[in-house]
Amino acid sequence: MTAVRAHVFISGYVQGVNFRFYTRQQARLLGLWGWVRNMPDGRVEAVFEGEEAAVNKIVNWCRSGPPSAQVGDVAASWEEPEGLRSFEVRI
């Protein structure tokens, strides 16, 4: 398996709606590694590493997010994987 890495910024009404919790849950279900955090400007930032189809699936999931989120935009860029082996919520 060749791992890929997506660096994602999600904007809209995405803080205070458990976005990080649901993102971690989805990432673990898909067998992905990386992290997610709230940013001071109101966006959520996340990094996903793993199998390409699974990374694409979670990037697409970020376009809607959890039920109470209102996603305005998702900007994803592709980077070289670092070999992460866990998924965490960063503060």
ABEGO torsion letter per residue (X at the ends): XBBBBBBBBBBEBABGAGAAAAAAAAAAAAGBBEBBBBBAAGBBBBBBBEBAAAAAAAAAAAAAEBAABBBABBBBBBBBBAGBABBBBBX
